[in-house]
Amino acid sequence: MARTSNARQDAIEAAVRLFRSQGYSATGLSQLLEESGAPKGSFYFHFPGGKEQLALEALTVFGEDIRSRIARRAASVDGDTPAFIRAMFEATAKELEASNYTAGCVASNLGGEMSSGNRPIADAVTAVIQSWVEAIADGVASRFETREAAVAYAATVMASLSGMRTMARAQRSTAMFGSIADVLVNGLPAQKSVA
């Protein structure tokens, strides 16, 4: 995400960074204000719903960024579905390593912390994750007879990526990413023949 001088955008970008690395509960309003450089009055002008509104907006921005990355990655491999799957795992592993294993997922963190008692957050997390699953399904669709089958496979890929991110952060290792990508690639149906 590009830095701007816009106080609203700066607050959203700070929230994405902090919610990714430390989650919602561990991120206080004073830390958000300090990281974004926004005065308190400006914060409430832009986010009258407070920290929860900021979390929803950060989730939306983060969600769209990841969805567009998935779509670009799918487009970059020109229909090579195994390369697409492997590229997603490689990119996630590289991002984790580059962040010194702090790059969590805003959707996972918010979903894990808040979704059981907060319907707006739960609904937003569900929508974001579904948009990722749909983008992955678009990238693997050529291998599946039905959209339903592509979406089911894409959900498995998404769950695997999420689980691997959690494991990698805990273990401080991305060693298993390639192996899990291989398992998913081996589970692909054969390339459909072109009549």
TIRO-2110 file (N, C-alpha, C; in Angstrom, 1 decimal):
// TIRO-2110
0.8, -1.2, 0.0, N, 1, A
0.0, 0.0, 0.0, CA, 1, A
0.9, 1.3, 0.0, C, 1, A
0.5, 2.2, -0.8, N, 2, A
1.3, 3.4, -0.9, CA, 2, A
1.0, 4.4, 0.2, C, 2, A
2.0, 5.1, 0.7, N, 3, A
1.8, 6.0, 1.8, CA, 3, A
1.3, 7.3, 1.2, C, 3, A
0.3, 7.9, 1.9, N, 4, A
-0.2, 9.2, 1.5, CA, 4, A
-0.2, 10.2, 2.7, C, 4, A
-0.5, 11.4, 2.4, N, 5, A
-0.5, 12.4, 3.6, CA, 5, A
-2.0, 12.4, 4.1, C, 5, A
-2.9, 11.7, 3.6, N, 6, A
-4.2, 11.6, 4.0, CA, 6, A
-4.4, 11.0, 5.4, C, 6, A
-4.9, 11.7, 6.4, N, 7, A
-4.9, 11.2, 7.8, CA, 7, A
-5.8, 9.9, 7.9, C, 7, A
-6.9, 9.9, 7.1, N, 8, A
-7.7, 8.7, 7.1, CA, 8, A
-7.0, 7.5, 6.6, C, 8, A
-6.3, 7.7, 5.4, N, 9, A
-5.6, 6.6, 4.8, CA, 9, A
-4.4, 6.1, 5.7, C, 9, A
-3.7, 7.1, 6.3, N, 10, A
-2.6, 6.8, 7.2, CA, 10, A
-3.1, 5.9, 8.4, C, 10, A
-4.3, 6.3, 8.9, N, 11, A
-4.8, 5.5, 10.0, CA, 11, A
-5.2, 4.1, 9.6, C, 11, A
-5.7, 3.9, 8.4, N, 12, A
-6.1, 2.6, 7.9, CA, 12, A
-4.8, 1.8, 7.7, C, 12, A
-3.8, 2.4, 7.1, N, 13, A
-2.5, 1.7, 6.9, CA, 13, A
-1.9, 1.3, 8.2, C, 13, A
-1.9, 2.1, 9.2, N, 14, A
-1.3, 1.8, 10.5, CA, 14, A
-2.1, 0.7, 11.1, C, 14, A
-3.4, 0.7, 11.0, N, 15, A
-4.3, -0.4, 11.5, CA, 15, A
-4.0, -1.7, 10.8, C, 15, A
-3.8, -1.7, 9.5, N, 16, A
-3.5, -2.9, 8.8, CA, 16, A
-2.2, -3.5, 9.4, C, 16, A
-1.1, -2.7, 9.5, N, 17, A
0.2, -3.1, 10.0, CA, 17, A
0.0, -3.7, 11.4, C, 17, A
-0.6, -3.0, 12.2, N, 18, A
-0.7, -3.4, 13.6, CA, 18, A
-1.6, -4.6, 13.8, C, 18, A
-2.8, -4.6, 13.2, N, 19, A
-3.7, -5.7, 13.3, CA, 19, A
-3.0, -7.0, 12.7, C, 19, A
-2.2, -6.9, 11.7, N, 20, A
-1.5, -8.0, 11.1, CA, 20, A
-0.5, -8.6, 12.1, C, 20, A
0.3, -7.7, 12.8, N, 21, A
1.4, -8.2, 13.6, CA, 21, A
1.0, -8.5, 15.0, C, 21, A
0.0, -7.8, 15.6, N, 22, A
-0.3, -8.1, 17.0, CA, 22, A
-1.8, -8.3, 17.3, C, 22, A
-2.7, -8.2, 16.3, N, 23, A
-4.1, -8.4, 16.5, CA, 23, A
-4.8, -7.2, 17.0, C, 23, A
-6.1, -7.3, 17.1, N, 24, A
-7.0, -6.2, 17.5, CA, 24, A
-6.9, -5.8, 19.0, C, 24, A
-7.0, -6.8, 19.8, N, 25, A
-7.0, -6.5, 21.3, CA, 25, A
-5.7, -5.9, 21.8, C, 25, A
-4.6, -6.3, 21.2, N, 26, A
-3.3, -5.8, 21.7, CA, 26, A
-2.9, -4.5, 21.1, C, 26, A
-3.8, -4.0, 20.2, N, 27, A
-3.5, -2.7, 19.5, CA, 27, A
-4.4, -1.7, 20.1, C, 27, A
-3.8, -0.8, 20.9, N, 28, A
-4.6, 0.3, 21.6, CA, 28, A
-4.7, 1.5, 20.7, C, 28, A
-5.7, 2.3, 21.0, N, 29, A
-6.0, 3.5, 20.3, CA, 29, A
-4.8, 4.4, 20.3, C, 29, A
-4.1, 4.6, 21.4, N, 30, A
-2.9, 5.5, 21.5, CA, 30, A
-1.8, 5.0, 20.5, C, 30, A
-1.7, 3.7, 20.4, N, 31, A
-0.7, 3.2, 19.5, CA, 31, A
-1.1, 3.4, 18.0, C, 31, A
-2.4, 3.3, 17.7, N, 32, A
-2.9, 3.6, 16.4, CA, 32, A
-2.6, 5.1, 16.0, C, 32, A
-2.9, 5.9, 17.0, N, 33, A
-2.7, 7.4, 16.8, CA, 33, A
-1.3, 7.7, 16.6, C, 33, A
-0.4, 7.1, 17.4, N, 34, A
1.0, 7.3, 17.3, CA, 34, A
1.6, 6.8, 15.9, C, 34, A
1.2, 5.6, 15.5, N, 35, A
1.7, 5.0, 14.3, CA, 35, A
1.2, 5.8, 13.1, C, 35, A
0.0, 6.3, 13.1, N, 36, A
-0.6, 7.0, 12.0, CA, 36, A
-0.3, 8.5, 12.0, C, 36, A
0.1, 9.0, 13.1, N, 37, A
0.4, 10.4, 13.2, CA, 37, A
-0.8, 11.3, 13.3, C, 37, A
-2.0, 10.7, 13.5, N, 38, A
-3.2, 11.4, 13.5, CA, 38, A
-3.6, 11.9, 14.9, C, 38, A
-4.0, 13.2, 15.0, N, 39, A
-4.5, 13.7, 16.3, CA, 39, A
-5.8, 13.0, 16.6, C, 39, A
-6.1, 12.9, 17.9, N, 40, A
-7.3, 12.2, 18.4, CA, 40, A
-8.6, 12.7, 17.7, C, 40, A
-8.7, 14.0, 17.7, N, 41, A
-9.9, 14.7, 17.1, CA, 41, A
-10.1, 14.3, 15.6, C, 41, A
-9.0, 14.2, 14.9, N, 42, A
-9.0, 13.8, 13.5, CA, 42, A
-9.5, 12.4, 13.4, C, 42, A
-9.0, 11.5, 14.3, N, 43, A
-9.3, 10.1, 14.2, CA, 43, A
-10.8, 9.9, 14.3, C, 43, A
-11.4, 10.6, 15.3, N, 44, A
-12.9, 10.4, 15.5, CA, 44, A
-13.7, 11.1, 14.4, C, 44, A
-13.1, 12.1, 13.8, N, 45, A
-13.8, 12.7, 12.7, CA, 45, A
-13.9, 11.7, 11.5, C, 45, A
-12.8, 11.0, 11.3, N, 46, A
-12.8, 10.1, 10.2, CA, 46, A
-13.4, 8.7, 10.6, C, 46, A
-13.4, 8.4, 11.8, N, 47, A
-13.9, 7.1, 12.3, CA, 47, A
-14.8, 7.3, 13.5, C, 47, A
-16.0, 7.8, 13.3, N, 48, A
-16.9, 8.1, 14.4, CA, 48, A
-17.3, 6.8, 15.2, C, 48, A
-17.2, 5.7, 14.5, N, 49, A
-17.4, 4.4, 15.2, CA, 49, A
-16.2, 3.9, 15.9, C, 49, A
-15.1, 4.7, 16.0, N, 50, A
-14.0, 4.3, 16.8, CA, 50, A
-13.1, 3.2, 16.2, C, 50, A
-12.5, 2.5, 17.1, N, 51, A
-11.6, 1.5, 16.7, CA, 51, A
-12.2, 0.4, 15.9, C, 51, A
-13.5, 0.0, 16.2, N, 52, A
-14.2, -1.0, 15.5, CA, 52, A
-14.4, -0.6, 14.0, C, 52, A
-14.8, 0.6, 13.8, N, 53, A
-15.0, 1.1, 12.4, CA, 53, A
-13.7, 1.1, 11.7, C, 53, A
-12.6, 1.5, 12.3, N, 54, A
-11.3, 1.4, 11.7, CA, 54, A
-10.9, 0.0, 11.4, C, 54, A
-11.2, -0.9, 12.2, N, 55, A
-10.9, -2.4, 12.0, CA, 55, A
-11.7, -2.8, 10.7, C, 55, A
-13.0, -2.5, 10.6, N, 56, A
-13.7, -2.9, 9.4, CA, 56, A
-13.2, -2.3, 8.2, C, 56, A
-12.7, -1.0, 8.2, N, 57, A
-12.2, -0.4, 7.0, CA, 57, A
-10.8, -1.0, 6.7, C, 57, A
-10.0, -1.3, 7.7, N, 58, A
-8.7, -1.9, 7.5, CA, 58, A
-8.9, -3.3, 6.9, C, 58, A
-9.8, -4.0, 7.4, N, 59, A
-10.1, -5.3, 6.8, CA, 59, A
-10.5, -5.2, 5.3, C, 59, A
-11.3, -4.3, 5.0, N, 60, A
-11.8, -4.1, 3.6, CA, 60, A
-10.6, -3.8, 2.7, C, 60, A
-9.7, -2.9, 3.1, N, 61, A
-8.5, -2.5, 2.4, CA, 61, A
-7.6, -3.7, 2.2, C, 61, A
-7.3, -4.3, 3.3, N, 62, A
-6.4, -5.5, 3.3, CA, 62, A
-7.0, -6.6, 2.4, C, 62, A
-8.3, -6.8, 2.6, N, 63, A
-9.0, -7.9, 1.8, CA, 63, A
-8.9, -7.6, 0.3, C, 63, A
-9.1, -6.4, -0.1, N, 64, A
-9.0, -6.0, -1.6, CA, 64, A
-7.6, -6.1, -2.1, C, 64, A
-6.6, -5.8, -1.2, N, 65, A
-5.2, -5.9, -1.6, CA, 65, A
-4.8, -7.3, -1.9, C, 65, A
-5.2, -8.2, -1.0, N, 66, A
-4.9, -9.7, -1.1, CA, 66, A
-5.7, -10.2, -2.3, C, 66, A
-7.0, -9.9, -2.5, N, 67, A
-7.7, -10.4, -3.6, CA, 67, A
-7.1, -10.0, -4.9, C, 67, A
-6.7, -8.7, -5.0, N, 68, A
-6.0, -8.3, -6.3, CA, 68, A
-4.7, -9.0, -6.5, C, 68, A
-4.0, -9.3, -5.4, N, 69, A
-2.7, -10.0, -5.6, CA, 69, A
-2.9, -11.4, -6.1, C, 69, A
-4.0, -12.1, -5.6, N, 70, A
-4.3, -13.4, -6.1, CA, 70, A
-4.7, -13.4, -7.5, C, 70, A
-5.5, -12.4, -7.9, N, 71, A
-5.9, -12.3, -9.4, CA, 71, A
-4.7, -12.0, -10.3, C, 71, A
-3.8, -11.1, -9.8, N, 72, A
-2.6, -10.8, -10.6, CA, 72, A
-1.7, -12.1, -10.7, C, 72, A
-1.6, -12.8, -9.6, N, 73, A
-0.7, -14.0, -9.7, CA, 73, A
-1.3, -15.0, -10.6, C, 73, A
-2.6, -15.2, -10.6, N, 74, A
-3.3, -16.1, -11.5, CA, 74, A
-3.1, -15.7, -13.0, C, 74, A
-3.2, -14.4, -13.2, N, 75, A
-3.0, -13.9, -14.6, CA, 75, A
-1.6, -14.0, -15.1, C, 75, A
-0.6, -14.0, -14.1, N, 76, A
0.8, -14.0, -14.5, CA, 76, A
1.3, -15.4, -14.9, C, 76, A
0.6, -16.4, -14.6, N, 77, A
1.0, -17.8, -15.0, CA, 77, A
0.4, -18.3, -16.2, C, 77, A
-0.5, -17.5, -16.8, N, 78, A
-1.1, -17.9, -18.1, CA, 78, A
-1.7, -19.3, -18.1, C, 78, A
-2.6, -19.6, -17.2, N, 79, A
-3.3, -20.8, -17.1, CA, 79, A
-2.5, -22.0, -16.6, C, 79, A
-1.3, -21.8, -16.1, N, 80, A
-0.6, -22.9, -15.5, CA, 80, A
-1.0, -23.0, -14.0, C, 80, A
-2.0, -23.8, -13.8, N, 81, A
-2.6, -23.9, -12.4, CA, 81, A
-1.6, -24.4, -11.4, C, 81, A
-0.8, -25.4, -11.6, N, 82, A
0.2, -25.7, -10.6, CA, 82, A
1.2, -24.6, -10.3, C, 82, A
1.6, -23.8, -11.3, N, 83, A
2.4, -22.7, -11.0, CA, 83, A
1.7, -21.6, -10.2, C, 83, A
0.4, -21.5, -10.4, N, 84, A
-0.4, -20.5, -9.6, CA, 84, A
-0.4, -20.9, -8.2, C, 84, A
-0.7, -22.2, -7.9, N, 85, A
-0.8, -22.6, -6.5, CA, 85, A
0.6, -22.5, -5.8, C, 85, A
1.6, -22.9, -6.5, N, 86, A
3.0, -22.8, -5.9, CA, 86, A
3.4, -21.3, -5.7, C, 86, A
3.0, -20.4, -6.6, N, 87, A
3.3, -19.0, -6.5, CA, 87, A
2.7, -18.4, -5.3, C, 87, A
1.4, -18.8, -5.0, N, 88, A
0.8, -18.2, -3.8, CA, 88, A
1.5, -18.7, -2.5, C, 88, A
1.9, -19.9, -2.4, N, 89, A
2.7, -20.4, -1.3, CA, 89, A
4.0, -19.7, -1.2, C, 89, A
4.7, -19.6, -2.3, N, 90, A
6.0, -19.0, -2.3, CA, 90, A
6.0, -17.5, -1.9, C, 90, A
5.0, -16.8, -2.4, N, 91, A
4.8, -15.4, -2.0, CA, 91, A
4.5, -15.2, -0.5, C, 91, A
3.7, -16.1, 0.0, N, 92, A
3.3, -16.0, 1.4, CA, 92, A
4.6, -16.3, 2.3, C, 92, A
5.3, -17.3, 1.9, N, 93, A
6.5, -17.7, 2.6, CA, 93, A
7.5, -16.5, 2.6, C, 93, A
7.7, -15.9, 1.4, N, 94, A
8.7, -14.8, 1.3, CA, 94, A
8.3, -13.6, 2.1, C, 94, A
7.0, -13.3, 2.1, N, 95, A
6.5, -12.2, 2.9, CA, 95, A
6.7, -12.5, 4.4, C, 95, A
6.4, -13.7, 4.9, N, 96, A
6.7, -14.0, 6.3, CA, 96, A
8.2, -13.9, 6.6, C, 96, A
9.0, -14.4, 5.8, N, 97, A
10.5, -14.3, 6.1, CA, 97, A
10.9, -12.9, 6.1, C, 97, A
10.5, -12.1, 5.1, N, 98, A
10.9, -10.7, 5.0, CA, 98, A
10.4, -9.9, 6.2, C, 98, A
9.2, -10.3, 6.8, N, 99, A
8.7, -9.5, 8.0, CA, 99, A
9.2, -10.1, 9.3, C, 99, A
10.2, -11.0, 9.2, N, 100, A
10.7, -11.7, 10.4, CA, 100, A
9.5, -12.4, 11.2, C, 100, A
8.6, -12.9, 10.4, N, 101, A
7.5, -13.7, 10.9, CA, 101, A
6.4, -12.9, 11.7, C, 101, A
6.3, -11.6, 11.4, N, 102, A
5.3, -10.8, 12.0, CA, 102, A
4.1, -10.6, 11.1, C, 102, A
4.2, -10.9, 9.8, N, 103, A
3.1, -10.6, 8.9, CA, 103, A
2.0, -11.6, 9.0, C, 103, A
1.1, -11.3, 9.9, N, 104, A
-0.1, -12.1, 10.1, CA, 104, A
-1.2, -11.7, 9.1, C, 104, A
-2.4, -12.1, 9.3, N, 105, A
-3.5, -11.8, 8.4, CA, 105, A
-4.5, -11.1, 9.2, C, 105, A
-4.9, -9.9, 8.7, N, 106, A
-6.0, -9.1, 9.3, CA, 106, A
-7.3, -9.9, 9.5, C, 106, A
-7.7, -10.6, 8.4, N, 107, A
-8.9, -11.4, 8.5, CA, 107, A
-8.8, -12.5, 9.6, C, 107, A
-7.8, -13.2, 9.6, N, 108, A
-7.6, -14.3, 10.6, CA, 108, A
-7.6, -13.7, 12.0, C, 108, A
-6.8, -12.6, 12.2, N, 109, A
-6.7, -12.1, 13.5, CA, 109, A
-8.0, -11.5, 14.0, C, 109, A
-8.7, -10.7, 13.2, N, 110, A
-10.0, -10.2, 13.6, CA, 110, A
-11.0, -11.3, 13.8, C, 110, A
-11.0, -12.2, 12.8, N, 111, A
-12.0, -13.3, 12.9, CA, 111, A
-11.8, -14.1, 14.2, C, 111, A
-10.5, -14.4, 14.5, N, 112, A
-10.2, -15.2, 15.7, CA, 112, A
-10.6, -14.5, 17.0, C, 112, A
-10.3, -13.2, 17.0, N, 113, A
-10.5, -12.4, 18.2, CA, 113, A
-12.0, -12.0, 18.4, C, 113, A
-12.6, -11.6, 17.4, N, 114, A
-13.9, -10.9, 17.5, CA, 114, A
-15.1, -11.5, 16.9, C, 114, A
-15.0, -12.4, 16.0, N, 115, A
-16.2, -12.8, 15.2, CA, 115, A
-17.2, -13.5, 16.0, C, 115, A
-16.9, -14.2, 17.1, N, 116, A
-17.9, -14.9, 17.9, CA, 116, A
-18.9, -14.0, 18.5, C, 116, A
-18.5, -12.7, 18.9, N, 117, A
-19.4, -11.8, 19.6, CA, 117, A
-19.7, -10.6, 18.8, C, 117, A
-19.3, -10.5, 17.6, N, 118, A
-19.4, -9.2, 16.9, CA, 118, A
-19.8, -9.5, 15.4, C, 118, A
-21.1, -9.4, 15.2, N, 119, A
-21.7, -9.8, 13.9, CA, 119, A
-21.1, -8.9, 12.7, C, 119, A
-21.0, -7.6, 12.8, N, 120, A
-20.4, -6.9, 11.7, CA, 120, A
-19.0, -7.3, 11.4, C, 120, A
-18.1, -7.6, 12.4, N, 121, A
-16.8, -8.1, 12.1, CA, 121, A
-16.9, -9.5, 11.5, C, 121, A
-17.7, -10.4, 12.0, N, 122, A
-17.8, -11.7, 11.5, CA, 122, A
-18.3, -11.7, 10.0, C, 122, A
-19.3, -10.9, 9.7, N, 123, A
-19.8, -10.8, 8.4, CA, 123, A
-18.7, -10.2, 7.4, C, 123, A
-17.9, -9.2, 7.9, N, 124, A
-16.9, -8.7, 7.0, CA, 124, A
-15.8, -9.7, 6.8, C, 124, A
-15.4, -10.4, 7.8, N, 125, A
-14.3, -11.4, 7.7, CA, 125, A
-14.8, -12.5, 6.7, C, 125, A
-16.0, -12.9, 6.8, N, 126, A
-16.6, -13.9, 5.9, CA, 126, A
-16.5, -13.4, 4.5, C, 126, A
-17.0, -12.2, 4.3, N, 127, A
-17.0, -11.6, 2.9, CA, 127, A
-15.6, -11.5, 2.3, C, 127, A
-14.6, -11.1, 3.1, N, 128, A
-13.2, -10.9, 2.6, CA, 128, A
-12.7, -12.3, 2.2, C, 128, A
-12.8, -13.3, 3.1, N, 129, A
-12.3, -14.6, 2.9, CA, 129, A
-13.0, -15.2, 1.6, C, 129, A
-14.3, -15.0, 1.5, N, 130, A
-15.0, -15.5, 0.4, CA, 130, A
-14.5, -14.9, -0.9, C, 130, A
-14.1, -13.6, -0.9, N, 131, A
-13.6, -13.0, -2.1, CA, 131, A
-12.2, -13.6, -2.5, C, 131, A
-11.4, -14.0, -1.5, N, 132, A
-10.2, -14.6, -1.8, CA, 132, A
-10.4, -16.0, -2.4, C, 132, A
-11.3, -16.7, -1.8, N, 133, A
-11.7, -18.1, -2.3, CA, 133, A
-12.2, -18.0, -3.8, C, 133, A
-13.0, -17.0, -4.0, N, 134, A
-13.5, -16.8, -5.4, CA, 134, A
-12.4, -16.5, -6.4, C, 134, A
-11.4, -15.6, -5.9, N, 135, A
-10.3, -15.3, -6.8, CA, 135, A
-9.4, -16.5, -7.1, C, 135, A
-9.2, -17.3, -6.0, N, 136, A
-8.4, -18.6, -6.3, CA, 136, A
-9.2, -19.5, -7.2, C, 136, A
-10.5, -19.6, -7.0, N, 137, A
-11.3, -20.4, -7.9, CA, 137, A
-11.3, -20.0, -9.3, C, 137, A
-11.2, -18.7, -9.5, N, 138, A
-11.0, -18.2, -10.9, CA, 138, A
-9.7, -18.7, -11.5, C, 138, A
-8.7, -18.7, -10.6, N, 139, A
-7.4, -19.1, -11.1, CA, 139, A
-7.2, -20.6, -11.4, C, 139, A
-8.1, -21.4, -10.8, N, 140, A
-8.0, -22.9, -11.0, CA, 140, A
-9.1, -23.4, -11.8, C, 140, A
-10.0, -22.6, -12.2, N, 141, A
-11.3, -23.0, -12.8, CA, 141, A
-11.1, -23.9, -14.1, C, 141, A
-10.0, -23.7, -14.8, N, 142, A
-9.8, -24.5, -16.0, CA, 142, A
-9.6, -26.0, -15.7, C, 142, A
-9.3, -26.4, -14.5, N, 143, A
-9.0, -27.8, -14.1, CA, 143, A
-10.3, -28.5, -13.6, C, 143, A
-11.4, -27.7, -13.4, N, 144, A
-12.6, -28.3, -12.8, CA, 144, A
-13.8, -28.3, -13.7, C, 144, A
-14.6, -29.3, -13.6, N, 145, A
-15.8, -29.4, -14.4, CA, 145, A
-16.9, -28.4, -14.0, C, 145, A
-16.9, -28.1, -12.7, N, 146, A
-18.0, -27.1, -12.2, CA, 146, A
-17.4, -26.0, -11.4, C, 146, A
-18.1, -25.0, -11.3, N, 147, A
-17.6, -23.8, -10.4, CA, 147, A
-17.6, -24.3, -8.9, C, 147, A
-18.6, -25.1, -8.6, N, 148, A
-18.7, -25.6, -7.2, CA, 148, A
-17.4, -26.4, -6.8, C, 148, A
-16.9, -27.2, -7.7, N, 149, A
-15.7, -28.0, -7.4, CA, 149, A
-14.5, -27.1, -7.3, C, 149, A
-14.4, -26.1, -8.2, N, 150, A
-13.3, -25.1, -8.2, CA, 150, A
-13.3, -24.3, -6.9, C, 150, A
-14.5, -23.9, -6.4, N, 151, A
-14.6, -23.2, -5.2, CA, 151, A
-14.2, -24.1, -4.0, C, 151, A
-14.6, -25.3, -4.0, N, 152, A
-14.3, -26.2, -2.9, CA, 152, A
-12.8, -26.4, -2.8, C, 152, A
-12.1, -26.6, -4.0, N, 153, A
-10.7, -26.7, -4.0, CA, 153, A
-10.0, -25.4, -3.5, C, 153, A
-10.5, -24.3, -4.0, N, 154, A
-10.0, -23.0, -3.6, CA, 154, A
-10.1, -22.8, -2.1, C, 154, A
-11.2, -23.2, -1.5, N, 155, A
-11.4, -23.1, -0.1, CA, 155, A
-10.3, -23.9, 0.7, C, 155, A
-10.0, -25.1, 0.1, N, 156, A
-8.9, -25.9, 0.7, CA, 156, A
-7.6, -25.2, 0.6, C, 156, A
-7.3, -24.6, -0.5, N, 157, A
-6.1, -23.8, -0.7, CA, 157, A
-6.0, -22.7, 0.3, C, 157, A
-7.1, -21.9, 0.4, N, 158, A
-7.2, -20.8, 1.4, CA, 158, A
-6.9, -21.3, 2.8, C, 158, A
-7.6, -22.3, 3.2, N, 159, A
-7.4, -22.9, 4.6, CA, 159, A
-6.0, -23.3, 4.8, C, 159, A
-5.4, -23.9, 3.8, N, 160, A
-4.0, -24.4, 3.9, CA, 160, A
-3.0, -23.2, 4.0, C, 160, A
-3.2, -22.2, 3.2, N, 161, A
-2.4, -21.0, 3.3, CA, 161, A
-2.5, -20.3, 4.7, C, 161, A
-3.7, -20.2, 5.2, N, 162, A
-4.0, -19.6, 6.5, CA, 162, A
-3.3, -20.5, 7.6, C, 162, A
-3.5, -21.8, 7.6, N, 163, A
-2.9, -22.6, 8.6, CA, 163, A
-1.4, -22.6, 8.5, C, 163, A
-0.8, -22.6, 7.3, N, 164, A
0.6, -22.6, 7.2, CA, 164, A
1.2, -21.3, 7.7, C, 164, A
0.5, -20.2, 7.5, N, 165, A
0.9, -18.9, 8.0, CA, 165, A
1.0, -18.9, 9.5, C, 165, A
0.0, -19.5, 10.1, N, 166, A
-0.1, -19.6, 11.6, CA, 166, A
1.1, -20.4, 12.1, C, 166, A
1.3, -21.6, 11.5, N, 167, A
2.3, -22.5, 11.9, CA, 167, A
3.7, -21.8, 11.7, C, 167, A
3.9, -21.2, 10.5, N, 168, A
5.2, -20.6, 10.2, CA, 168, A
5.5, -19.5, 11.2, C, 168, A
4.5, -18.7, 11.6, N, 169, A
4.8, -17.6, 12.6, CA, 169, A
5.2, -18.2, 13.9, C, 169, A
4.5, -19.3, 14.3, N, 170, A
4.8, -20.0, 15.6, CA, 170, A
6.2, -20.6, 15.6, C, 170, A
6.5, -21.3, 14.5, N, 171, A
7.7, -22.1, 14.3, CA, 171, A
8.9, -21.3, 13.8, C, 171, A
8.5, -20.1, 13.3, N, 172, A
9.5, -19.2, 12.6, CA, 172, A
10.3, -20.0, 11.5, C, 172, A
9.5, -20.7, 10.7, N, 173, A
10.0, -21.4, 9.6, CA, 173, A
8.9, -21.6, 8.5, C, 173, A
9.4, -21.5, 7.3, N, 174, A
8.5, -21.7, 6.1, CA, 174, A
8.8, -23.0, 5.4, C, 174, A
9.5, -23.9, 6.1, N, 175, A
10.1, -25.1, 5.5, CA, 175, A
9.0, -26.0, 4.8, C, 175, A
7.8, -26.0, 5.4, N, 176, A
6.7, -26.9, 4.9, CA, 176, A
5.9, -26.3, 3.8, C, 176, A
6.1, -25.0, 3.4, N, 177, A
5.2, -24.4, 2.4, CA, 177, A
5.3, -25.1, 1.1, C, 177, A
6.5, -25.5, 0.6, N, 178, A
6.6, -26.1, -0.7, CA, 178, A
6.0, -27.5, -0.6, C, 178, A
6.1, -28.2, 0.5, N, 179, A
5.5, -29.6, 0.6, CA, 179, A
3.9, -29.5, 0.5, C, 179, A
3.4, -28.5, 1.2, N, 180, A
1.9, -28.4, 1.2, CA, 180, A
1.4, -27.9, -0.2, C, 180, A
2.2, -27.1, -0.8, N, 181, A
1.8, -26.7, -2.2, CA, 181, A
1.8, -27.9, -3.1, C, 181, A
2.8, -28.8, -2.9, N, 182, A
2.9, -30.0, -3.8, CA, 182, A
1.7, -30.9, -3.5, C, 182, A
1.3, -31.0, -2.3, N, 183, A
0.1, -31.9, -2.0, CA, 183, A
-1.1, -31.3, -2.7, C, 183, A
-1.3, -30.0, -2.6, N, 184, A
-2.4, -29.4, -3.3, CA, 184, A
-2.4, -29.5, -4.8, C, 184, A
-1.2, -29.4, -5.4, N, 185, A
-1.0, -29.5, -6.8, CA, 185, A
-1.3, -31.0, -7.2, C, 185, A
-0.9, -31.9, -6.4, N, 186, A
-1.1, -33.3, -6.7, CA, 186, A
-2.6, -33.7, -6.6, C, 186, A
-3.4, -32.9, -5.9, N, 187, A
-4.8, -33.1, -5.7, CA, 187, A
-5.6, -32.4, -6.8, C, 187, A
-5.0, -31.8, -7.8, N, 188, A
-5.7, -31.2, -8.9, CA, 188, A
-6.2, -32.2, -9.8, C, 188, A
-7.3, -32.1, -10.4, N, 189, A
-7.7, -33.0, -11.5, CA, 189, A
-6.8, -32.7, -12.7, C, 189, A
-6.8, -33.7, -13.6, N, 190, A
-6.0, -33.6, -14.8, CA, 190, A
-6.5, -32.4, -15.6, C, 190, A
-5.5, -31.9, -16.4, N, 191, A
-5.9, -30.8, -17.3, CA, 191, A
-7.0, -31.2, -18.2, C, 191, A
-8.1, -30.4, -18.3, N, 192, A
-9.1, -30.7, -19.3, CA, 192, A
-8.6, -30.6, -20.7, C, 192, A
-9.0, -31.6, -21.5, N, 193, A
-8.6, -31.5, -22.9, CA, 193, A
-9.4, -30.5, -23.7, C, 193, A
-8.8, -29.9, -24.6, N, 194, A
-9.5, -28.9, -25.4, CA, 194, A
-10.0, -29.6, -26.7, C, 194, A
-11.3, -29.5, -26.9, N, 195, A
-11.9, -30.2, -28.1, CA, 195, A
-11.6, -29.5, -29.4, C, 195, A
END
